Amino acid sequence: MRDLLPRMLLAMAAAAVAAAGCAAEPSPQDAAARAALAPTGTLRIAVYPGTPTSLVADAPAGERKGVGHDLGIALATRLGVPYVVVIHAKNVDALDAVKSGNADFGFTNATAARAKDMDFGPPLFAVEQGYIVPAGSAIARTEDVDRAGVRVAVTRGSTSDSVLSRELKNATVIRAPTILEAREMLAARKVDAFATNKAILFEMSDSLPGSSVLDGRWGLENFAIAVPKGREAGMPFLQRFSADAVSDGQVERAVERAGLRGTVGPAQR
């Protein structure tokens, strides 16, 4: 699934982000950073639906929001360039777009494995990784998941896939292509739990009556802006933008607007 939302007028970008309290436009000495971070002249923002860390849509109001979505628009305005939002079906597709240079901006868990394929700004916040179970589940604690006969869904190619495929010794890991399909598997009780970050889990729980996000966590995700390799000339600018977005409350506002839950304060290592 790919939905292009062009924003070709800089005035529109500036107006959209000014409402969110963005920083001033760049000085002339940032021209090299602008060329590095948006080499086509337009910042191409890669997002995927189903999680407030990236993109959620308020259908009745036609509003799109999400931390990655909002920060991407904010970075375009700070750079002084127009933007285009490209919606991918799943996180791995959005990451592939950044990796290949077909996107200029991503927002994701900044793992060491991903840092081999893309560069990251400083982490902006951390989100717990955990489990959701359906209504009436006998699983009451995170510690109870790794048992024989328990089927744990993960999205293919995700952090949960790479970590839990290695760390779960007794439960069976089942890979779902997308978050939506994982939700359907859980609703149909084809799996006993779904594992990912709690931003996604709490969003999912709202549409699954009686489901529970288990207390505790099996890990943390540190979220940061991702850009393709070879954009070194833009990294000082990206670091300043990230620091300013935290200090001036822009990240906090994006988190609140998206309804992001499961954060544990500043990013952790």
N, C-alpha and C positions, 0 to 999 in steps of 0.2 A: 504494500500500500504506500503510495507516495502522493502527497497533495502539496502542490506548489502554491505558496502564498506570496506573490511578489510585492515588494514594497520599493518601488523604483524612484519615489520622490523623497529626497532628503528632508524636505519640510515635514512630510508625514512622519518619518522616523523621529525627527527631532521633537515633534509635538507629542508623539506617543510616549516617548521616554521622559520628556520634560515633566509630564504628569506624574511620573513615578519618582521624580526628584533626582534626575541624573546629573552628573558632573558636567563642567563646561567643555566646549569643543577643544580639540588639540591645538597646540601651538605649531608654528611652521616647522620647528625642529623635529616634530613627530611624523614628518612626511615619509621617512624610511619605514617607520613602524606601520603606517597606514598601507604602504605598498607591500610590506611583508605579510601583514595579517589579513588583508583583503586584496590580493593580487589582481583579481578581475575588476576591481573597482566597486564591487558589491560584496558585503559580508554574507556568506552562505552559511546559514545556521541549521545544523542537523539536530532534530528532535524526534522523539517517538512517544506514542500515546500510552496512557494507562498508569502514569506515575507523576506526582506533583514535582519530582525532581527534574522532570523534562517537560511534559506537556499534559495538561488536562483541559477539557473543553466544557464550558457551561452551555449546553445546547439551547436551553430556552432563551438565553441572552445572546447567544452567538459569540460568547467571549472565550478567547484562548488565553491560558495562563500556564504557569509552570516556572520553576526557578531557572532552568536552562533557557527556556523561551524568553523570559524577561531579561535575563542577563545578556543574552545574545543581542537583543535589541538595544540594550543599554550600551554594550561595547560598540555597536555600529554608530550610535550617536556620538559617543566619546571620540571615535575615530574620525567622525565627520563623513561617513559614507552611507549610502542606502543599503538595504538588507533584503534578503529573501529567506523565508522560513521553509525548510524542506522537511516534511513529515515522513518518517520511515516506519515500517511495520513494527520493528523491534530494535532493541538497543544494539545488537550486533550489526545490524544494517547501518545504523547511524555511525557507529564506530568505524565500520569499513569505509564510509564516505570520508571521514576525517583522515583515516589511515592512507587512503588513496589520493588525497588532495582534492577530492570532489566536493568537500565541505571545508569551511574555514574555522568552524566553531562547533565544539561539542561540549557536553557537560555530563560527567560521569565519575564513577569510582576510579580514583587515580592509583591503579595497581602497578607493581613493578613490571608485570608482564605486559601491560598496555603501554608502559613508558618505553618499551622497545620499539613501538610502532608509531607513537605520537608523543608530543611534548605537552607538559602540564604547567599551568600556573600554580600558585600556592593553594593548598586545600582551604576550602571556605567553611565547611562544617562536616560533621560526622553523623552518620545514620546507622542505627543498630540493624544487624541482620538477624532474622528470626524465622518463625514458622506461623502459619495460619492453619487451623483445623476446622472441619465442618461442624455443624450443629450436632450435638449428641456424641461427640468424639470421646473416646476413653482416654485420649492423650491429654494430660492436664499440665505437663511441665515440659520445658525444652529438653530436659534430661531424659524424658521418656520416649523421645522420638527414635533414637538409635536402637531399635529392637527388631528382632526377626519378625518378618511378616508385615512390617510397616513400609508403605510405599510413599516415597517423598518425591514430589514433582519439583523440577527446576526448569528454568528456560534454557534452551540449548545455547551454549557458548557464553553463558553468564558467569559472573564471579561465583554464584552459588553452585553452578555446575562444576567448575574447576576445583573449588574447595571441598564441597561435600562428597563429590565422587571419590575423593581421596580420604576424607576423614570419617565418613560414616562406615562403620565396620559390619553392622548387622542389618540395618534398613536397606531397602532397594531404592536406588535413584532412578527416576523415570524422567526423561527429557521431553518437555513440551516446546513446540516451535515458537509460541508467543505467550505473552501474559494472559491474553484473552482465552487461549486454549487451555492454559493451566487452570484458570478460573472455572472453565466448563468441566474439566476433569474433576476438580474438587467438588463442584456442585453435584455432579453425577456419581460421586464417591468411587471414581475409578482410581483415586489416590487418597491417602490418609492425611497428607499434609502438603503444603506448598512452601518452599523456602526462597526467600529473597530479602531485600531490605524492607524495613518496616514502613517506609514511605509508601511502597506499593501494597504491602499487606493491609495497612489500615484503609487505604483506598478500596481494596478488594472487599474488605469486611463489610463496608457500607452497603454492598450489593448482594451479600450472602447472609440472609437472616439467620441468626443463631450461631454464626461462625465466631471463632475466637482467635485473636492474636496472642500467642503464648507469651507469658512473662519471661524475662531473661533473653539472652542473645548467644549466638554462636560465633559472632564476629562483628566487625565494624566496617563501614564503607566511608572513605574520605573523598568527598566530592570536590572536583576542581574543573576549571575550564581546560579543554583539550584542543590543541591545534596540530596541524600536520607537521611532520619533521621538516627541517629546512627553513623554518621561520624565525631563526635566531635573532634577526634584526628587530623583531617585534616583541621579543620576550620581556625586555625591561618595561615597555609600555604595558604589557599584559600584567606584569607583577604590580605595577602602580595601580592599574585599574582594579585589580583584585583587592589590594589593600584598602583602596578608597571605598570600594563597594561594601566592605565589612565595616570600616570605621564610620561611614556616613549613614549606616543603617539600610542601605539599599538591598543587601542580601536578606536581612531580617524582614524587610517589607515584601520581597519576592516570596520568601518562605510563608509568610502569613497570607498573602494573596492566593497562593496555590493551595493552602490548607495542608501544608506538609507536616506530618506527625512522625515521631520516631527519632528525632534528632537528639543528640546528647551534648550539645554545646559545641565549642570549637573543635576543629578537626584534630584527630589524634593519630599518633604513629605507634 
